[in-house]
């Protein structure tokens, strides 16, 4: 396998890793957004039920106990959702860092390929110039007599 095909293979592998890391990051971001929405809904419910509780002048002990138990379950759900959201955000940060590393690796290999291509162009240009100079020297050494 020659150097160009090796670098092309490395670029393709790095591109694939970069794209896969980007897809994992996007999925993580979607899960995080969904969890944030759920958290917002739970917080809204909590706020509404706390407001209702203050307005309830209930004297029925069973009804009041049920209401408080419901609020406790709602607060517990909000707490679990908050914990899940923190985990999702940590996961998103890890996925973003993995994507950034994959992107940097991909760019590094692209730079390597660009340098190799530039070196090849310079080498070809120098060879062309040598050939041109050699031809010019030969032509100067053997002037063509012009019939006149």
DOKEKE-860052 format. One record per atom (N, C-alpha, C, CB): x, y, z. Coordinates in steps of 0.05 Angstrom, whole numbers, padded with zeros to 5 digits, always signed. Glycine has a CB too. Layout:
BEGIN
XYZ ...
END
This chain:
BEGIN
+00017-00023+00000 +00000+00000+00000 +00018+00025+00000 -00019+00000+00025 +00014+00043-00019 +00031+00066-00020 +00022+00087+00001 +00031+00079-00048 +00039+00108+00004 +00034+00128+00025 +00008+00143+00021 +00057+00148+00026 +00001+00149-00005 -00024+00164-00010 -00048+00147-00002 -00026+00172-00039 -00048+00122-00009 -00072+00105-00002 -00073+00100+00028 -00071+00079-00017 -00050+00099+00041 -00050+00096+00070 -00062+00121+00083 -00021+00092+00080 -00054+00144+00074 -00065+00169+00085 -00094+00171+00078 -00049+00194+00074 -00102+00164+00054 -00131+00164+00047 -00147+00146+00065 -00134+00156+00018 -00136+00122+00072 -00149+00104+00090 -00151+00115+00118 -00134+00077+00090 -00130+00128+00127 -00130+00141+00153 -00151+00163+00154 -00102+00152+00160 -00152+00179+00133 -00172+00200+00132 -00200+00189+00133 -00168+00217+00106 -00205+00168+00117 -00232+00156+00117 -00239+00145+00145 -00233+00134+00096 -00220+00132+00158 -00226+00121+00185 -00231+00144+00205 -00202+00104+00194 -00215+00165+00203 -00218+00188+00221 -00245+00202+00215 -00195+00208+00218 -00252+00204+00190 -00278+00217+00183 -00301+00200+00195 -00281+00219+00152 -00299+00174+00193 -00320+00156+00203 -00322+00160+00234 -00314+00127+00196 -00299+00160+00247 -00299+00164+00276 -00311+00191+00284 -00271+00161+00288 -00303+00211+00269 -00314+00238+00274 -00344+00239+00270 -00300+00259+00255 -00354+00227+00249 -00382+00227+00243 -00398+00211+00264 -00388+00216+00215 -00387+00188+00272 -00400+00172+00293 -00400+00187+00319 -00385+00145+00296 -00379+00201+00326 -00378+00216+00351 -00398+00239+00350 -00349+00228+00356 -00401+00251+00326 -00421+00273+00323 -00449+00262+00326 -00417+00286+00295 -00454+00239+00315 -00481+00227+00318 -00487+00220+00347 -00483+00201+00301 -00467+00209+00361 -00471+00203+00390 -00476+00228+00406 -00447+00187+00401 -00461+00249+00399 -00465+00275+00413 -00493+00286+00407 -00443+00295+00404 -00502+00284+00383 -00529+00294+00375 -00551+00279+00390 -00533+00292+00345 -00548+00252+00392 -00567+00236+00407 -00567+00244+00436 -00560+00206+00404 -00544+00248+00447 -00542+00255+00476 -00555+00283+00480 -00513+00256+00485 -00551+00301+00461 -00562+00327+00463 -00593+00326+00462 -00552+00346+00441 -00603+00309+00445 -00633+00305+00443 -00644+00294+00469 -00640+00287+00420 -00630+00274+00480 -00639+00262+00506 -00639+00284+00528 -00622+00238+00514 -00618+00300+00527 -00616+00321+00547 -00639+00341+00544 -00588+00335+00545 -00645+00349+00520 -00666+00368+00515 -00693+00356+00524 -00667+00376+00485 -00698+00330+00518 -00723+00317+00526 -00725+00317+00556 -00724+00289+00515 -00703+00311+00570 -00703+00310+00599 -00708+00338+00610 -00676+00299+00609 -00696+00358+00598 -00701+00386+00607 -00730+00393+00604 -00683+00405+00591 -00743+00385+00582 -00771+00390+00578 -00788+00377+00600 -00781+00380+00550 -00782+00351+00606 -00796+00337+00627 -00792+00351+00654 -00786+00308+00629 -00768+00360+00658 -00762+00374+00683 -00778+00400+00685 -00732+00381+00685 -00780+00414+00663 -00797+00438+00662 -00826+00433+00668 -00794+00452+00635 -00837+00412+00657 -00865+00404+00662 -00869+00397+00691 -00873+00380+00644 -00851+00381+00703 -00853+00374+00731 -00851+00399+00749 -00831+00354+00739 -00833+00416+00743 -00831+00441+00759 -00856+00458+00757 -00806+00457+00750 -00868+00459+00733 -00892+00474+00729 -00915+00461+00746 -00900+00475+00700 -00917+00435+00745 -00937+00421+00761 -00933+00427+00791 -00937+00391+00756 -00908+00425+00800 -00902+00430+00828 -00910+00458+00836 -00872+00427+00833 -00903+00477+00819 -00911+00505+00825 -00941+00508+00827 -00899+00524+00804 -00955+00496+00808 -00984+00498+00808 -00997+00485+00833 -00996+00486+00782 -00987+00461+00840 -00998+00447+00863 -00991+00461+00889 -00989+00418+00863 -00967+00472+00891 -00960+00487+00915 -00978+00512+00918 -00930+00496+00914 -00984+00525+00895 -01001+00548+00896 -01029+00539+00904 -01002+00561+00868 -01039+00517+00894 -01066+00507+00901 -01067+00499+00931 -01073+00482+00884 -01044+00488+00940 -01044+00479+00968 -01048+00503+00987 -01018+00465+00975 -01035+00525+00980 -01038+00549+00996 -01067+00559+00996 -01019+00572+00987 -01081+00555+00973 -01108+00565+00971 -01129+00545+00981 -01114+00571+00942 -01120+00521+00987 -01139+00501+00997 -01143+00505+01027 -01129+00472+00990 -01167+00510+01034 -01174+00512+01062 -01188+00487+01071 -01191+00537+01068 -01175+00465+01066 -01188+00439+01070 -01187+00431+01099 -01174+00417+01053 -01210+00422+01108 -01211+00412+01136 -01213+00382+01137 -01236+00424+01150 -01216+00369+01114 -01216+00340+01113 -01188+00329+01114 -01230+00330+01086 -01182+00315+01136 -01154+00306+01141 -01145+00286+01120 -01153+00293+01169 -01163+00268+01112 -01156+00248+01092 -01150+00261+01065 -01179+00227+01088 -01166+00280+01057 -01162+00294+01032 -01135+00310+01033 -01185+00313+01026 -01130+00323+01055 -01106+00338+01058 -01081+00319+01058 -01107+00355+01084 -01083+00296+01071 -01061+00277+01072 -01056+00266+01044 -01068+00254+01091 -01077+00260+01029 -01074+00251+01001 -01060+00273+00984 -01101+00243+00989 -01068+00297+00988 -01057+00319+00972 -01027+00322+00979 -01072+00346+00979 -01021+00321+01004 -00992+00323+01012 -00976+00299+01002 -00990+00325+01043 -00987+00276+01002 -00973+00252+00992 -00969+00255+00962 -00990+00226+00998 -00989+00266+00948 -00985+00270+00920 -00963+00290+00915 -01012+00280+00907 -00962+00312+00930 -00941+00332+00927 -00914+00319+00933 -00946+00355+00946 -00912+00302+00952 -00886+00289+00958 -00877+00271+00935 -00889+00272+00984 -00896+00257+00923 -00889+00240+00900 -00880+00257+00876 -00913+00222+00892 -00894+00280+00873 -00887+00298+00851 -00859+00310+00856 -00908+00320+00849 -00854+00318+00881 -00827+00328+00888 -00805+00307+00884 -00827+00339+00917 -00812+00282+00891 -00793+00260+00888 -00787+00256+00858 -00804+00235+00901 -00808+00257+00842 -00805+00253+00813 -00788+00276+00802 -00832+00253+00799 -00792+00300+00811 -00776+00323+00802 -00747+00320+00811 -00788+00350+00814 -00743+00310+00834 -00715+00305+00844 -00701+00284+00827 -00716+00297+00873 -00716+00262+00821 -00704+00241+00804 -00698+00252+00776 -00723+00217+00802 -00717+00269+00766 -00713+00280+00739 -00688+00299+00740 -00738+00296+00731 -00685+00314+00761 -00662+00332+00764 -00636+00315+00764 -00664+00349+00790 -00636+00293+00778 -00612+00276+00778 -00607+00264+00750 -00616+00252+00798 -00628+00256+00737 -00625+00246+00710 -00614+00267+00691 -00651+00235+00699 -00624+00292+00694 -00615+00314+00678 -00585+00319+00682 -00631+00339+00684 -00576+00318+00707 -00548+00322+00712 -00531+00300+00699 -00542+00322+00743 -00541+00275+00700 -00526+00253+00687 -00526+00258+00657 -00540+00226+00693 -00548+00267+00645 -00550+00272+00617 -00530+00294+00608 -00578+00279+00609 -00528+00314+00625 -00510+00336+00618 -00481+00327+00620 -00515+00360+00637 -00474+00310+00639 -00447+00300+00641 -00441+00282+00616 -00443+00283+00667 -00461+00266+00609 -00458+00249+00585 -00454+00266+00560 -00483+00230+00582 -00470+00287+00558 -00467+00305+00535 -00439+00317+00534 -00489+00327+00535 -00429+00326+00557 -00402+00338+00558 -00381+00317+00549 -00396+00348+00587 -00384+00292+00558 -00365+00272+00550 -00367+00266+00520 -00370+00245+00566 -00391+00266+00510 -00395+00261+00481 -00383+00285+00465 -00425+00258+00474 -00387+00309+00475 -00376+00333+00461 -00345+00332+00461 -00386+00359+00474 -00334+00324+00483 -00304+00322+00485 -00294+00300+00466 -00296+00316+00514 -00308+00278+00465 -00300+00256+00446 -00302+00265+00417 -00318+00231+00451 -00323+00280+00411 -00326+00291+00384 -00304+00311+00377 -00353+00304+00380 -00297+00328+00397 -00275+00347+00392 -00249+00333+00387 -00273+00366+00416 -00243+00312+00403 -00219+00296+00398 -00219+00283+00371 -00216+00274+00420 -00241+00272+00363 -00243+00259+00336 -00240+00279+00314 -00270+00244+00333 -00252+00303+00318 -00249+00324+00298 -00220+00333+00296 -00267+00348+00306 -00207+00336+00318 -00179+00345+00318 -00161+00324+00304 -00168+00350+00347 -00167+00299+00310 -00152+00277+00297 -00156+00278+00266 -00160+00249+00308 -00181+00281+00258 -00187+00283+00230 -00172+00306+00217 -00218+00286+00226 -00173+00329+00230 -00159+00353+00219 -00129+00348+00217 -00165+00378+00236 -00118+00335+00236 -00089+00329+00236 -00082+00312+00212 -00081+00315+00262 -00098+00292+00207 -00092+00275+00184 -00096+00290+00158 -00110+00250+00185 -00116+00308+00157 -00120+00324+00133 -00095+00342+00128 -00145+00341+00135 -00084+00354+00149 -00061+00370+00147 -00037+00354+00136 -00053+00383+00174 -00035+00329+00146 -00014+00312+00136 -00017+00307+00106 -00014+00285+00152 -00041+00301+00098 -00047+00297+00070 -00040+00322+00053 -00076+00288+00066 -00048+00345+00063 -00043+00370+00049 -00013+00375+00046 -00056+00393+00063 +00002+00369+00067 +00031+00373+00067 +00044+00354+00046 +00043+00368+00094 +00034+00329+00046 +00045+00310+00027 +00039+00318-00001 +00034+00281+00033 +00014+00328-00006 +00007+00337-00033 +00024+00361-00041 -00023+00344-00034 +00028+00379-00022 +00044+00402-00028 +00073+00394-00034 +00044+00422-00004 +00084+00376-00019 +00111+00366-00024 +00113+00353-00052 +00120+00346-00002 +00092+00338-00059 +00092+00325-00085 +00090+00346-00107 +00068+00305-00087 +00074+00367-00103 +00072+00388-00124 +00099+00402-00127 +00051+00409-00116 +00112+00408-00104 +00138+00421-00105 +00159+00404-00119 +00148+00429-00077 +00159+00378-00113 +00178+00360-00126 +00173+00358-00156 +00175+00331-00113 +00147+00357-00164 +00140+00356-00192 +00148+00382-00206 +00110+00351-00196 +00144+00404-00192 +00151+00430-00204 +00181+00432-00208 +00141+00453-00186 +00196+00423-00188 +00225+00424-00190 +00235+00406-00213 +00238+00416-00164 +00223+00383-00216 +00231+00364-00237 +00225+00377-00264 +00216+00337-00234 +00201+00390-00266 +00194+00403-00291 +00213+00426-00297 +00165+00414-00289 +00221+00441-00276 +00240+00463-00280 +00267+00452-00289 +00242+00480-00254 +00276+00430-00277 +00301+00418-00285 +00301+00409-00314 +00308+00394-00267 +00279+00397-00322 +00276+00388-00350 +00276+00412-00368 +00250+00372-00353 +00262+00433-00361 +00261+00458-00377 +00289+00470-00379 +00241+00478-00365 +00303+00472-00356 +00330+00484-00356 +00349+00467-00373 +00341+00486-00328 +00347+00440-00371 +00364+00422-00387 +00359+00426-00417 +00359+00393-00379 +00333+00428-00424 +00326+00432-00452 +00337+00459-00462 +00296+00431-00456 +00334+00480-00445 +00344+00507-00452 +00374+00506-00456 +00336+00527-00431 +00388+00492-00438 +00417+00490-00441 +00425+00475-00466 +00429+00475-00416 +00411+00454-00473 +00417+00439-00497 +00412+00456-00522 +00400+00413-00499 +00391+00472-00521 +00385+00489-00544 +00406+00511-00546 +00357+00501-00541 +00416+00521-00525 +00436+00542-00526 +00463+00530-00536 +00440+00555-00498 +00468+00505-00529 +00493+00492-00538 +00492+00486-00568 +00498+00467-00522 +00470+00480-00578 +00467+00473-00606 +00449+00493-00620 +00458+00444-00610 +00459+00516-00627 +00441+00536-00640 +00432+00526-00667 +00455+00564-00643 +00408+00531-00673 +00397+00523-00699 +00403+00545-00719 +00366+00517-00697 +00415+00538-00740 +00421+00558-00761 +00395+00564-00776 +00444+00548-00780 +00390+00588-00778 +00366+00596-00792 +00373+00602-00821 +00353+00621-00778 +00359+00591-00838 +00364+00596-00866 +00351+00622-00873 +00353+00573-00884 +00366+00638-00886 +00356+00664-00891 +00360+00676-00916 +00365+00680-00873 
END
